[in-house]
Amino acid sequence: MRKYDYQKRSALSVCLKYKPDNIRRTMLAELTVKEFLDKVAGSDPVPGGGSIAALNGAVASALTAMVAGLTVGKKGYEEHEELMKHISRLSIGQQELFVEYIDRDSEAYDRVFGCFKLPKTTDEEKAARSAAIQEATRFAALIPMQVARNACELMEIIADVARLGNRNAITDACVAMMAARSAVLGALLNVRINLASLKDTAFVDELKREACRLEQLACTREKELLEVVNQELNQ
């Protein structure tokens, strides 16, 4: 049975355990769909593109679990029964993680914004403020990077569920793939805009290289699936 490893984490991810001091009173993930969209459409800068990228990842995960669930127990798919159960469990787990990142991204923005409000009268205050901004911005780059990593890994699973899963749900798998690609590309844009403010060139270069690799991989995986499915549907 195909195994997928979502436990792989680079050394760059260690600070993702950070919990901001000022947690939002209302978790974005707890809002209704309409409430969330109204908040996005509001005048506040968050939730913004980073949270939406994470939301796209959650949508992709949910659709992947659905296609796998529609395959389990169906005649003609017995050979892949255990794989589909495995994919369903992984996808649901990923959905939960992406939902967490909807709020984490907004919290990361709040942390950066808060650092810019620090006092800057004395040289010591200026130095402390600058260091805090750099640390917060580094964290704000790592949050969407993890979203991109997870979404790109999810695309590998989507490709399998599309290939081996219930043919009546093939277009749902395609929508999952497109949502995952949007999650990757949207998250990477947020990575890059934060990297532009960082002074740690080694860190910046490493994430830039990874971002380019993930972007290319995501676009390739989406293209491969859509080409096959569109050809099948147009026959």
N, C-alpha and C positions, 0 to 999 in steps of 0.2 A: 504494500500500500504506500502511495506517495506520502511523504512526510514534509511538512512545512515548518520552518524554524522562525518563529517570531521573537525569539529570545536574543537574537543577535543584536548587539549594541556596540557601537564604537566608543572609544574613550571620550569622544565629544559629547556623549549623551549623559554623562554622570550628573550634570547640574540640573537635569530635568526633574529631579526629586524636590527641587526648591519649591516651597509653598509661599506665595506672597503674603505679607502681613495683613494687607487690606483685602480680604475676600469679598467679592460682591455680595450684597445682601440677597439678591435674587439670582440663582444660578440660571444662566441662559438656557441650559439644557432642560430646565424644568418648566419653561414657558410653553404655551400652546404654539402651534405652527403660526397662527395669525399674530400672536403676541410677539413672537420672535421676529417675524418679517416686519412688523410695525417698528420694532426696535432698530432693525437694520436700516429701515427707511428714515429713521429719525436724524436729528442733527448731531448726535454724538458720533465720534470717530470709531467707536466700538459698540457692538460687534461689527467687524469689517471683513475684508477679504480673507484674512487668516482664519477667522472662525468659520467663514463660509467654505473654505477649502476643507476644513475638518468635517463640516457637515456633509460635504460631497463624499468624503471618505466613509462616513457613517451610512449614507444612502447606498453607496456601492456595496458595503458589507451586508446590509440588510437584504438587498436584491440577490446577492450571491447566496446567502443562506436560504432565501426563498426558492431559488432554482434548485439548489441541492435538496431541499425538503420536498419539492415537487417530483423529484427523481426517486427518492427512497420509497420502496414498496411498490413501484410501478413495474408492470410486466415488460420484460425486454431489457431491463437495466440491472438485473440481479448481480451481474459481474462487478458492478461499480457501487454496490450498496454500501459497503463499509467505507469506501472513499468518500461518498457523498455525506455520510453521517459525520465523518471526520471534518470535511469541509464546512458543514453546517455549524459544528461546534466552534471551529476556528473563526468563522465569519461573524458569529454572534459575539465572540470575545473581542474581535477587532471593532465591531460596531460600538461596543461599550467604551473602548479606548478612544475612538474618534470623538465620541460624545464628550468625554472628559476634556479633550483638546479644544473643543468649541469654547469652553470657559478659560482654559489655560492660555490661549492666545490673547484673549481680551485682558486677562490678568497681567500678562507680560507687557502689554502696551501700557497699562496703568502704572506698572512699576517704572518703566522708562520715563513716563510723563511725570511721575512723582519725583524722580531724581532731578529733573530739570528745575523743580521748585526749591531745591536745597539752597541754603544761604551761600553767597559768593562774595562776601565783603572782604575777608582776609585772604592771604595767600594759602593758608592752611585750609580754609573753607573751599576755596576754588579747586585745590588739589583733590580734596575729599569728594567734592561734587563731580569732578571729571572722572575720577575712578569709579564712582557709583554709576554714572551714566554708562561707562564702558562695560561694567559688569552686567548691568540690566539689559543693555543692547545685545550683548553676547547671548544672554539667556533668551531674549526675544528672537534671535536668529535660530536658536536650537529648537525651539518649540515647533515652528513650521517645518524645519528640516526633518524632525521625527515624523510629522504628519506625511511628508513626502516619501520618506523611507517606507513607512507602513503601507501607504497607498500603492506604492510601486510593487511591493511584495504581494499585496492583495491581487494585483493584476495577473500575477502568475496563477493564482488559484482560480480567478475568473476565467482564464483561458481554458483551464481544465474542466471547469463545470460547464462551460459552453460546448466543449468538445465531447464530453462524456455524459452530460446531463440530459434531462428531458427535452426533446426537440421542440415540444410545444412552447417551451419557455426560452428558446434561444435568443429571441429579441430582448427579453428581460436581462439576459446575461450581457448582451451588447450594451444596453443602457448602463448596467453596472460598470462595464469597462470604461465607458465614456465618462461616467461620474468619477471613477478612480483616476482617470487621466486628468480631469479638471482639478481634482484634489492635489495631485502631484504638481502640476504646473502652477496652480494658484499659490500653493504653499511655497514653492521655490521663488516666486516673485517676492514674497514677503521675506524670505531668507536673504535675498540679494539686496533689498532696500536697507536692511539692517546691517549687512556686511559693509556697506558703503560708509558707515559711521565708525567702524572699528579700526583701531590702530595696530592690533596684533596681526601682522601680515601673514605669519605662518598659519594661524587659525583661519584667516580669511581665504587664503589660497587653497587650503585643504577643503573647506566647505564649497568653494567655487567649483573645484574639480568634481566633487561629489554631486553637486547640483547639475552640472552639465551631463554627467553620466546618467543620473536619474531621469532627467528630461528626455534624453535620447531614448532611453530604455522604455519609458512610459509611452512615448509617441509610437515607437516601433511595435509594442505589444498591442496597442489599440488598433493600429493600421492592419496588422496581421489578422486579427480577429474579424474586423469589419470587412476586409476584402473577401475572406472565406465565406462569411455569412451572407453578404450581399450577392455574391456569386451564386450561392445556394438558393436564395430567395428569388433571384431573377431567372432561374432556369424554367 
